[in-house]
Amino acid sequence: MKRSVTFLLALIFVVVIGAFMTVETVRFTERAVLTTFGRADEGAIRGEGLLFKAPFPIQSVTKYDTRLRFAEARLETQQTADNRQITVQAYCVWRVADPLKFFQNFSPAGSAEEDHFRMAQDKIVARLRNAMGATSRYRMDQLFTTDPAGSALPALETEILSRVRAGGVAATGSAAAPSSGEAPGETALVDGSLSELGIEAVAVGISRVSLPENTTRAVFTAMAANQDKLAKELQTSGEALATQIRSEAEATASMIRGFANRRAEEIRARGDQEAATYLAQMDANPELAVFLRQIEFVRTALARRTTLILPTTLPGVNLLSPQAVADLRPGELPRAADLARVNPADLLRPPAPQPQDQRRGPSQADEQRTPPPVTQPTSAPAPARQAPGSPRANQPASVEPAGSPSNGPANGQPNGGGR
C-alpha cells in the first residue's frame, strides 16, 4: 500500500514536469513561433491558446507581443531649405506584423524576446533619424505659419513615415552626424524595408521642435512682417469700405436735405399765403390786433395755477396796470404808446387823500347815465378835455388839494368842463 502511494505521487510529479515542458499558453495579444533545433519554417507560427511541443532542447517557443510599441529618437539638429537650423525630435509607433520574419531577422540578438525587441527598436530609431533629413526640403515659413491648415508639418511627417517604411541609404552630411556619433560625411546604411523585417510602422510624428536664438529672432521677424502685411491689407480694405459707406451716406443725406428744404419752402409759402388774410385784417386796425394779442397772452399765462412777478412795462403785462385803462372812454382801446409810458414807480406810491378826482369824472358820469346839470363859471372857464390821441391826454392827470379854485365846489362833484 505504501509503495502504491509513493508510485502515484512520483507519477503525478512526472506528469506535471512533462506538462510544464511540453505545454505553452499563448495569449490573445501574442503570437508564438515554434522552432525545432533552433529552426523555424512556414508552419511555425501559432495563435492564442494551448501549444503542445516537444521538450527542450528539441523544440522551443518564442512569443511576441503584437500590440503597438513606441520608439522615440533623440533631438536632431536639422537644416531647412532656407539654411535655418532647427532641433527636431520625432517618434514612431510600430508593431510586429510577421512573427516568423521578425524571428528570422532578430534571433541573432539572443534567445529571449526582449533581446529581439531591443534590436528592432534600435533599427527603427536609426531609420527614423535618417528619415528626418527630409526637413531640408522645407523652408521655415512652410513649417511654422500662423494658419495651422497651411503648415507643412503633416507633409513632413508623412514623408518621414514613407522613408522609415522604405529604408535604404540615409543622406550624408552634418545633419545626422552630431547626434548619431558618426563622422561628418559618413553614410549610414539601412538594409531592406520594414515589411521584410516583419515590422509595421503605423505612424510617425514630430514631438518636439526647438529653435536656436538667432533662428527664433528670425522667425519672430518674419511673423511680424507677415502680420504687418495682413494688417495693412485689412486697413486698406476697411478704408475703402468706409469711403464707400461715407459716400452713400452723404448722397442720401443730401437727397433728404433737398427734400426737406423743398417741403419747408412749400409749407412756408402756404403759411404766408394763409397768414396774408389775417395780416391784412390786423393792418386795418393795428391797435386792436396788439390789444387782442396782449389779452391772449394774459389768458395763456394765467390759465394755470402759477405765480408770476412781472413788471408792468413788459408787453402783454401792462394791461394789468391800474392806470392802463383809467382815462379811456367807452369803446376806446388802449394804445401801445400810452401803455409804454406807464411809470412803475407811480404804482408803488400811495394815493393822496382826496375826493373823487377828475380823471374818473367823465367816465363815471358816462357810466351813471344821469349827469347833474353843471353851470360854467364866468370868471374862470375850465380847461377843455383833450382828445384821447393828443400828447397831453397821455400824461397822468395832476391832482390838487380839495377846496382849491381850480377844482370847483368842494362837495366832490367833478368840474363842469369834464364832459
C-alpha positions as CSV (number, residue, x, y, z in Angstrom):
1,M,0.0,0.0,0.0
2,K,2.8,2.4,0.9
3,R,4.6,1.6,-2.4
4,S,1.5,2.3,-4.5
5,V,1.1,5.7,-2.8
6,T,4.7,6.6,-3.5
7,F,4.4,5.4,-7.1
8,L,1.3,7.5,-7.6
9,L,3.0,10.6,-6.2
10,A,6.0,10.1,-8.4
11,L,3.8,9.6,-11.5
12,I,1.9,12.9,-10.7
13,F,5.3,14.7,-10.4
14,V,6.5,13.3,-13.7
15,V,3.2,14.3,-15.4
16,V,3.4,17.8,-14.0
17,I,7.0,18.2,-15.1
18,G,6.2,16.8,-18.6
19,A,3.3,19.1,-19.0
20,F,5.4,22.1,-17.9
21,M,8.0,21.1,-20.6
22,T,5.6,20.3,-23.4
23,V,2.6,22.8,-23.0
24,E,2.7,26.5,-23.6
25,T,-0.1,29.1,-23.2
26,V,-0.3,31.8,-25.9
27,R,-2.4,34.9,-25.0
28,F,-4.7,36.6,-27.5
29,T,-2.3,39.6,-27.8
30,E,0.6,37.3,-28.6
31,R,1.9,35.2,-31.5
32,A,4.2,32.3,-31.0
33,V,7.0,30.8,-33.2
34,L,7.7,27.1,-32.7
35,T,11.3,26.2,-33.5
36,T,12.8,22.7,-33.9
37,F,16.5,22.6,-33.0
38,G,16.6,26.4,-33.5
39,R,15.0,26.5,-36.9
40,A,11.6,27.9,-37.9
41,D,9.7,27.1,-41.1
42,E,6.5,28.4,-42.6
43,G,4.2,26.5,-40.3
44,A,5.9,27.5,-37.1
45,I,3.5,30.4,-36.2
46,R,0.9,29.6,-33.6
47,G,-2.0,31.7,-32.4
48,E,-3.6,32.1,-29.0
49,G,-4.5,29.1,-26.9
50,L,-2.6,25.9,-25.7
51,L,0.5,24.9,-27.6
52,F,2.0,21.4,-27.4
53,K,5.7,20.9,-28.2
54,A,8.5,18.5,-27.7
55,P,10.6,19.1,-24.6
56,F,13.6,21.4,-24.7
57,P,16.1,21.3,-26.5
58,I,14.1,19.6,-29.3
59,Q,11.6,22.3,-29.6
60,S,11.2,25.8,-28.1
61,V,8.6,28.5,-28.3
62,T,9.3,32.3,-28.8
63,K,6.3,34.5,-28.0
64,Y,6.0,38.1,-29.4
65,D,3.5,40.7,-28.2
66,T,1.8,42.1,-31.3
67,R,0.5,45.3,-29.6
68,L,1.7,48.8,-30.6
69,R,5.1,49.9,-29.4
70,F,6.6,53.4,-29.1
71,A,10.1,54.3,-30.4
72,E,11.4,57.9,-30.0
73,A,14.6,59.4,-31.4
74,R,16.8,61.9,-29.8
75,L,16.9,65.6,-30.6
76,E,18.4,66.0,-34.1
77,T,19.7,69.3,-35.5
78,Q,18.3,69.7,-39.0
79,Q,18.7,72.4,-41.6
80,T,15.8,73.8,-43.5
81,A,15.7,74.7,-47.2
82,D,16.4,78.4,-46.4
83,N,19.5,77.5,-44.3
84,R,17.9,77.8,-40.9
85,Q,18.9,75.5,-38.0
86,I,16.1,73.8,-36.0
87,T,16.2,70.9,-33.5
88,V,13.7,68.2,-34.1
89,Q,12.6,65.2,-32.1
90,A,10.4,62.5,-33.8
91,Y,8.7,59.3,-32.7
92,C,7.5,56.1,-34.4
93,V,4.6,53.8,-33.5
94,W,5.2,50.2,-34.7
95,R,4.2,46.6,-34.0
96,V,5.2,43.1,-35.0
97,A,3.4,42.3,-38.3
98,D,5.1,38.9,-39.2
99,P,6.4,36.9,-36.2
100,L,8.3,34.5,-38.5
101,K,10.2,37.2,-40.4
102,F,10.7,39.0,-37.1
103,F,12.3,35.9,-35.5
104,Q,14.5,35.2,-38.5
105,N,15.9,38.7,-38.6
106,F,16.3,39.4,-34.9
107,S,17.0,36.0,-33.4
108,P,20.8,36.6,-33.6
109,A,20.4,39.2,-30.9
110,G,19.7,36.4,-28.3
111,S,17.2,33.7,-27.3
112,A,14.9,36.0,-25.3
113,E,12.1,38.0,-26.8
114,E,13.3,41.2,-25.1
115,D,16.6,40.9,-27.0
116,H,14.7,40.7,-30.3
117,F,12.6,43.8,-29.4
118,R,15.6,45.8,-28.3
119,M,17.4,45.2,-31.6
120,A,14.2,46.0,-33.6
121,Q,13.9,49.2,-31.6
122,D,17.4,50.3,-32.4
123,K,16.9,49.7,-36.1
124,I,13.7,51.7,-36.1
125,V,15.3,54.6,-34.3
126,A,18.2,54.6,-36.8
127,R,15.8,54.7,-39.7
128,L,13.8,57.5,-38.0
129,R,17.0,59.6,-37.5
130,N,18.0,59.1,-41.2
131,A,14.5,59.9,-42.4
132,M,14.4,63.2,-40.5
133,G,16.8,64.5,-43.1
134,A,13.6,65.3,-45.2
135,T,13.4,68.5,-43.1
136,S,15.9,70.1,-45.5
137,R,13.2,70.1,-48.3
138,Y,11.0,72.6,-46.5
139,R,11.5,76.3,-45.6
140,M,11.0,77.7,-42.2
141,D,7.9,79.7,-43.2
142,Q,6.4,76.5,-44.6
143,L,6.8,74.6,-41.4
144,F,5.7,77.3,-39.0
145,T,2.8,79.5,-40.1
146,T,0.0,81.4,-38.3
147,D,-2.6,79.2,-40.1
148,P,-2.5,75.6,-38.9
149,A,-4.1,74.4,-42.1
150,G,-1.2,75.9,-44.1
151,S,1.7,74.3,-42.2
152,A,3.9,71.7,-43.9
153,L,4.5,69.7,-40.7
154,P,1.9,67.0,-41.7
155,A,3.5,66.6,-45.1
156,L,6.9,66.3,-43.4
157,E,5.6,63.6,-41.1
158,T,4.1,61.7,-44.0
159,E,7.4,61.8,-45.9
160,I,9.4,60.7,-42.8
161,L,7.0,57.7,-42.4
162,S,7.4,56.7,-46.0
163,R,11.2,56.8,-45.6
164,V,11.1,54.8,-42.4
165,R,9.0,52.1,-44.1
166,A,11.1,52.0,-47.3
167,G,14.5,52.1,-45.7
168,G,17.6,52.4,-47.9
169,V,20.6,54.8,-47.6
170,A,20.5,57.8,-45.4
171,A,21.6,61.2,-46.6
172,T,25.1,62.2,-45.9
173,G,26.2,65.4,-44.3
174,S,26.3,67.0,-40.9
175,A,22.6,66.9,-40.2
176,A,22.6,63.5,-38.6
177,A,26.3,63.3,-37.7
178,P,26.3,65.4,-34.5
179,S,23.7,63.4,-32.7
180,S,24.4,59.9,-34.1
181,G,28.0,59.8,-33.3
182,E,29.1,59.3,-36.9
183,A,31.8,61.4,-38.6
184,P,30.7,64.2,-40.9
185,G,30.1,62.9,-44.4
186,E,29.7,59.3,-43.3
187,T,26.8,57.3,-44.9
188,A,24.5,55.3,-42.7
189,L,23.2,52.1,-44.4
190,V,19.8,50.8,-43.6
191,D,19.1,47.4,-45.3
192,G,15.7,46.4,-46.6
193,S,12.2,47.7,-45.8
194,L,10.4,47.3,-42.5
195,S,8.0,44.8,-44.1
196,E,10.9,42.5,-44.8
197,L,11.8,42.6,-41.2
198,G,8.3,41.7,-40.0
199,I,7.7,45.2,-38.6
200,E,4.8,47.6,-39.5
201,A,5.3,51.3,-38.9
202,V,1.9,52.6,-38.0
203,A,2.6,56.3,-37.6
204,V,5.4,58.8,-37.4
205,G,5.1,62.2,-35.7
206,I,7.3,65.2,-34.6
207,S,7.0,65.5,-30.8
208,R,9.3,68.5,-30.2
209,V,10.8,71.4,-32.2
210,S,13.1,73.9,-30.7
211,L,14.8,76.9,-32.3
212,P,18.2,78.4,-31.6
213,E,18.3,82.0,-30.5
214,N,19.2,83.5,-33.9
215,T,16.6,81.4,-35.6
216,T,14.0,82.3,-33.1
217,R,14.7,86.0,-33.7
218,A,14.4,85.5,-37.5
219,V,11.2,83.6,-37.1
220,F,9.6,86.3,-35.0
221,T,10.8,89.0,-37.5
222,A,9.2,87.0,-40.3
223,M,6.0,86.5,-38.3
224,A,5.8,90.3,-37.5
225,A,6.3,91.2,-41.2
226,N,3.5,88.8,-42.1
227,Q,1.2,90.2,-39.5
228,D,2.0,93.8,-40.6
229,K,1.2,92.9,-44.2
230,L,-2.0,91.3,-43.2
231,A,-2.9,94.4,-41.0
232,K,-2.2,96.8,-43.9
233,E,-4.4,94.7,-46.2
234,L,-7.2,94.8,-43.7
235,Q,-6.7,98.5,-43.1
236,T,-6.8,99.2,-46.8
237,S,-10.0,97.2,-47.4
238,G,-11.6,98.9,-44.3
239,E,-10.7,102.4,-45.5
240,A,-12.2,101.6,-49.0
241,L,-15.3,100.2,-47.4
242,A,-15.6,103.3,-45.1
243,T,-15.2,105.6,-48.0
244,Q,-17.9,103.8,-49.9
245,I,-20.3,103.9,-46.9
246,R,-19.5,107.6,-46.3
247,S,-20.2,108.5,-49.9
248,E,-23.5,106.6,-49.9
249,A,-24.5,108.3,-46.6
250,E,-23.6,111.8,-47.9
251,A,-25.6,111.2,-51.0
252,T,-28.6,110.0,-49.0
253,A,-28.3,112.9,-46.6
254,S,-28.0,115.4,-49.4
255,M,-31.2,114.0,-51.0
256,I,-33.0,114.1,-47.7
257,R,-31.9,117.7,-47.0
258,G,-33.0,118.8,-50.5
259,F,-36.4,117.2,-50.0
260,A,-36.7,118.7,-46.5
261,N,-35.8,122.2,-47.9
262,R,-38.3,122.0,-50.7
263,R,-41.0,120.8,-48.3
264,A,-40.2,123.6,-45.9
265,E,-40.4,126.2,-48.7
266,E,-43.8,124.8,-49.7
267,I,-45.0,124.9,-46.0
268,R,-43.6,128.4,-45.6
269,A,-45.2,129.7,-48.7
270,R,-48.6,128.1,-47.8
271,G,-48.3,129.6,-44.3
272,D,-47.5,133.1,-45.7
273,Q,-50.4,132.7,-48.1
274,E,-52.8,131.7,-45.3
275,A,-51.5,134.4,-42.9
276,A,-51.9,137.2,-45.5
277,T,-55.6,137.4,-44.8
278,Y,-55.1,137.8,-41.1
279,L,-52.2,140.2,-41.6
280,A,-54.4,142.4,-43.8
281,Q,-57.1,142.5,-41.1
282,M,-54.6,143.3,-38.5
283,D,-53.1,146.1,-40.6
284,A,-56.6,147.7,-40.9
285,N,-56.7,148.1,-37.0
286,P,-53.2,147.6,-35.5
287,E,-54.2,148.8,-32.1
288,L,-57.0,146.2,-31.9
289,A,-54.5,143.5,-33.1
290,V,-52.0,144.4,-30.4
291,F,-54.7,144.5,-27.7
292,L,-56.0,141.1,-28.7
293,R,-52.6,139.6,-28.7
294,Q,-52.0,141.0,-25.2
295,I,-55.3,139.6,-24.0
296,E,-54.4,136.2,-25.4
297,F,-51.0,136.4,-23.7
298,V,-52.7,137.2,-20.3
299,R,-55.2,134.4,-20.7
300,T,-52.5,131.9,-21.6
301,A,-50.2,133.0,-18.7
302,L,-53.0,132.8,-16.1
303,A,-54.6,129.6,-17.4
304,R,-52.7,127.5,-14.8
305,R,-52.0,128.0,-11.2
306,T,-48.9,130.0,-11.4
307,T,-47.4,132.9,-9.6
308,L,-45.8,135.5,-11.8
309,I,-43.9,138.6,-10.7
310,L,-43.5,140.7,-13.8
311,P,-43.0,144.4,-14.4
312,T,-46.0,146.3,-15.9
313,T,-43.7,147.6,-18.6
314,L,-43.5,144.2,-20.2
315,P,-45.6,143.9,-23.3
316,G,-48.8,142.0,-22.5
317,V,-48.5,142.6,-18.8
318,N,-49.0,146.4,-18.9
319,L,-52.8,145.8,-19.2
320,L,-52.7,144.8,-15.6
321,S,-51.6,148.3,-14.6
322,P,-54.4,150.3,-12.8
323,Q,-53.6,153.3,-14.9
324,A,-53.8,151.4,-18.2
325,V,-57.5,152.0,-18.8
326,A,-58.2,154.8,-16.3
327,D,-58.5,157.6,-18.8
328,L,-60.2,155.6,-21.6
329,R,-63.7,156.4,-22.8
330,P,-66.3,153.7,-23.6
331,G,-65.4,151.9,-26.8
332,E,-61.8,153.3,-26.8
333,L,-58.9,150.9,-26.9
334,P,-55.5,151.5,-25.1
335,R,-52.6,152.2,-27.4
336,A,-49.2,150.6,-27.1
337,A,-47.5,154.1,-26.9
338,D,-49.7,155.0,-24.0
339,L,-49.1,151.7,-22.2
340,A,-45.4,152.1,-22.6
341,R,-45.5,155.5,-20.8
342,V,-46.8,154.0,-17.5
343,N,-44.3,154.6,-14.8
344,P,-44.0,151.5,-12.4
345,A,-43.0,153.9,-9.6
346,D,-46.4,155.5,-9.7
347,L,-47.9,152.2,-8.9
348,L,-45.9,151.8,-5.7
349,R,-46.7,155.4,-4.4
350,P,-49.7,155.5,-2.0
351,P,-52.6,157.7,-3.3
352,A,-53.1,161.1,-1.7
353,P,-56.4,161.6,0.3
354,Q,-58.7,163.5,-2.0
355,P,-62.3,163.3,-3.2
356,Q,-63.0,161.6,-6.4
357,D,-60.5,163.0,-8.9
358,Q,-61.5,164.5,-12.2
359,R,-59.7,161.7,-14.0
360,R,-62.7,159.4,-13.4
361,G,-65.2,162.2,-13.8
362,P,-66.1,161.8,-17.4
363,S,-66.0,158.0,-17.3
364,Q,-68.1,157.8,-14.1
365,A,-70.6,160.3,-15.4
366,D,-70.9,158.4,-18.6
367,E,-71.4,155.1,-16.7
368,Q,-74.0,156.6,-14.3
369,R,-76.0,157.8,-17.3
370,T,-77.6,160.6,-15.1
371,P,-75.1,163.5,-15.0
372,P,-76.3,166.5,-12.9
373,P,-76.6,169.9,-14.7
374,V,-73.4,171.9,-14.2
375,T,-73.1,175.6,-15.0
376,Q,-69.9,177.1,-16.2
377,P,-68.4,179.9,-14.0
378,T,-68.0,183.2,-15.9
379,S,-64.8,184.3,-14.1
380,A,-62.6,181.3,-14.9
381,P,-63.6,178.9,-17.6
382,A,-62.4,175.2,-17.1
383,P,-59.8,173.8,-19.4
384,A,-61.1,171.8,-22.3
385,R,-60.8,168.0,-22.3
386,Q,-58.0,166.9,-24.6
387,A,-58.6,164.3,-27.3
388,P,-57.5,160.8,-26.5
389,G,-54.8,160.9,-29.0
390,S,-53.2,164.2,-28.0
391,P,-49.9,164.2,-26.1
392,R,-51.4,166.0,-23.2
393,A,-54.1,163.3,-22.7
394,N,-51.4,160.6,-22.4
395,Q,-49.8,162.3,-19.4
396,P,-51.0,161.3,-15.9
397,A,-53.6,163.9,-14.6
398,S,-52.5,166.2,-11.9
399,V,-54.4,166.2,-8.6
400,E,-54.7,169.3,-6.4
401,P,-56.0,169.6,-2.8
402,A,-59.7,169.8,-2.2
403,G,-61.2,173.3,-2.0
404,S,-58.8,174.9,-4.5
405,P,-60.4,177.2,-7.0
406,S,-59.4,175.0,-9.9
407,N,-61.3,172.0,-8.5
408,G,-64.6,173.8,-8.3
409,P,-67.0,173.0,-5.5
410,A,-65.8,171.1,-2.5
411,N,-68.6,168.6,-2.5
412,G,-66.7,166.1,-4.5
413,Q,-68.5,166.7,-7.8
414,P,-66.4,167.0,-10.9
415,N,-65.9,170.2,-12.8
416,G,-68.3,171.2,-15.4
417,G,-65.6,171.0,-18.1
418,G,-65.0,167.4,-17.7
419,R,-67.6,166.3,-20.2
